[in-house]
Amino acid sequence: MVHPVLRQEADGVIRPPESRLEEAVGLALAIDLQVVHAECARVNRPQPSTLLGSGTVEHLAALVEETEASLVILDHALSPVQQRNLERALKAKVIDRTGLILEIFGARARTREGMLQVELASLTYQKSRLVRSWTHLERQRGGFGFLGGPGESQLEIDRRLIGDRIIKIRKELDEVRRTRGLHRKARAKVPYPVVALVGYTNAGKSTLFNRLANADVFAKDLLFATLDPTMRQVTLPSGRKVILSDTVGFISDLPHGLVAAFRATLEEVDAADIILHVRDIAHPDTEAQRADVHEVMRDMGIDPDTDDRMIEVLNKIDVLDEGSRGAVLAQVARNPRAVALSARTGEGLDTLDRLLDLRMNAHRQVVDLTVGLGDGAALAWLYARGEVLERRDDEEAAHLHVAIDPADLARFEKRFQPARTS
């Protein structure tokens, strides 16, 4: 595993090269690769032929021979020519950061939508490269053939075949988007607000999801443990129901083609009523990770700094030392759009619940309604879609003090035509 440190990167990056290398190793471990050596390589002048300098290439070739490594991963984008030249010089398979991420996504995808999205990104990436035969798309192991396998020969796929397949996948993904749009319209009629979880990969989104939804979504200390979106209905302490949506984790230098390919998944975030940005506050690069997530969200047309749907969830406070923990809690106390918690232990979860309730009720209207005691359907409708703050019954009617969305109030009046007193 090699993380090239370009001169301009070394001067201006907010994340240390060693940390970037550690993240790259984590990506490799996420698909059970055995990393026998990892290092940062300074690149003063990127070479068009190999990216790395000749001395570094010779050093890596000796390491490959010494360790008998079969794969070299460069944590940087490589052109097809650079990849080919490095493979010849190192006498080993070479993939770049994009290829590694696509391999992980290919191994993780479970739903048809996820598989289509990964295949689209993979084919777009492969278009100008020497790749394996079409049979690799059928492998049960998942992934997209960048790492190779027994009995597979290196062939150049016909560009026309790739182009045809890309067109077909895009049509299928358009159908997925249309279906998602119909699902969103159906939810709007229920209507349950949608709370979307976003954040850097391995920030603890799935663990928090499981806590809130009492679910058993796969959650592990792995990069990209979650790929396909998961949705559950959750009841808040106030009794209000919401739909909780877990999404794929973001990462620095996410290939643009991948962002585009996963647009259908990320549309759930764009359509959410509340967005929870889950951060690993104990990670040494938490601020850099925050910046990476914000960058991707801006690419989606969401400004995290001004969008009032955003709530920052500072996760993993249970692993902080006393001084750092105090600083985080002081930071949260000054920010009404933030909450500190531990998804693993449940500490601070009640604060998040209250904040969600507060946000959900921010746009609600408080009205007094009178409903006949015999009109059970109307009463049930109000309890299901509004929050009954106070109720007083006489011999004929129930007099209710209700917090309810204006749209729901209009639906209620149209359907049940109650006597409204204020």
HELIX and SHEET records of a PDB file:
HELIX    1   1 ARG A    7  GLY A   12  1                                   6    
HELIX    2   2 PRO A   17  LEU A   29  1                                  13    
HELIX    3   3 SER A   54  THR A   67  1                                  14    
HELIX    4   4 PRO A   80  LEU A   90  1                                  11    
HELIX    5   5 ARG A   97  ARG A  108  1                                  12    
HELIX    6   6 ARG A  112  GLN A  126  1                                  15    
HELIX    7   7 TRP A  134  GLU A  138  5                                   5    
HELIX    8   8 ARG A  159  LYS A  189  1                                  31    
HELIX    9   9 LYS A  205  ALA A  213  1                                   9    
HELIX   10  10 HIS A  256  ALA A  261  1                                   6    
HELIX   11  11 ARG A  263  ASP A  270  1                                   8    
HELIX   12  12 THR A  286  ASP A  299  1                                  14    
HELIX   13  13 ILE A  317  VAL A  319  5                                   3    
HELIX   14  14 GLU A  322  ALA A  333  1                                  12    
HELIX   15  15 LEU A  349  ALA A  362  1                                  14    
HELIX   16  16 GLY A  376  ARG A  385  1                                  10    
HELIX   17  17 PRO A  406  PHE A  416  1                                  11    
SHEET    1   A 2 VAL A   2  LEU A   6  0                                        
SHEET    2   A 2 GLU A  39  VAL A  43  1                                        
SHEET    1   B 2 LEU A  71  LEU A  74  0                                        
SHEET    2   B 2 LYS A  93  ASP A  96  1                                        
SHEET    1   C 2 VAL A 131  ARG A 132  0                                        
SHEET    2   C 2 GLN A 154  LEU A 155 -1                                        
SHEET    1   D 6 THR A 230  THR A 235  0                                        
SHEET    2   D 6 LYS A 241  ASP A 246 -1                                        
SHEET    3   D 6 VAL A 194  GLY A 199  1                                        
SHEET    4   D 6 ILE A 274  ASP A 280  1                                        
SHEET    5   D 6 MET A 310  ASN A 315  1                                        
SHEET    6   D 6 ALA A 338  ALA A 340  1                                        
SHEET    1   E 4 GLU A 387  ASP A 393  0                                        
SHEET    2   E 4 ALA A 397  ILE A 404 -1                                        
SHEET    3   E 4 GLN A 365  GLY A 372 -1                                        
SHEET    4   E 4 ALA A 419  ARG A 420 -1                                        
END                                                                             
